Amino acid sequence: MALCGAAFAADNKATVVKKATVPVPLGLLPVDWPADNMYSSEKAELGRLLYFDKPLSKDNSISCASCHSPEHAYTDGAEKIKPLKLTDQQKQDLVESLKSLNSQGWQKVTPPASFPQ
């Protein structure tokens, strides 16, 4: 995985990870890109389009940017976090997603205490 500093192919051999010359905001580290999936302006544009794409939501009304606004440093701009209203199944799905991220080497992420374990 690029996050760990190396990408691994199906045969578990590390592939070369290169640093692309992509400007990053002040204070952030350069991004490591897998050699077989380097940065391109076309990929960045696709990501931007998907980030603002409301038809990806269940009812075509919300995009990632609806809550993670670039104008508010990718937050909703509120001083306090709004509680999510999730069904028990949605909570369980979120817990499983967090477990999956943790098993892939991401920094330890834990669900709220009110979520089923």
PEWO-V650249 format. One line per field, one symbol per residue. ss: DSSP state (A for helix, B for strand, O for the rest). phi: phi as a letter, one per 20 degrees, with the letter a starting at -180 (. if undefined). burial: I if it has 9 or more other C-alpha atoms within 8 Angstrom, else O. Layout:
ss: ???
phi: ???
burial: ???
//
This chain:
ss: OAAAOOBBOOOOOBBOBBBOOOOOOOOOOOOBBBOOOOOOAAAAAAAAAAAOOAAAOOOOOOOAAAAOBAAAOOBOOOOOOOOOOOOAAAAAAAAAAAAAAAAOOOOOOOOOOOOOO
phi: .ffenbddfgemefdfddeeedfdggneefeedggebffbfffffffffffdefffegdmdbcgffddfgfdlmcenffcfefeddfgffffffgffffffffenfggdcfgffefe
burial: OIOOOIIIOOOOOOIOIIOIOOOOOOOOOIOIIIIOOIIOOOOIOOOOOOIIIIIIIOOOOIIIIIIIIOOIOIIIOOOOOOOOOOOOOOIIOIIOOIIOIIOOOOOOIOOOOOIOO
//
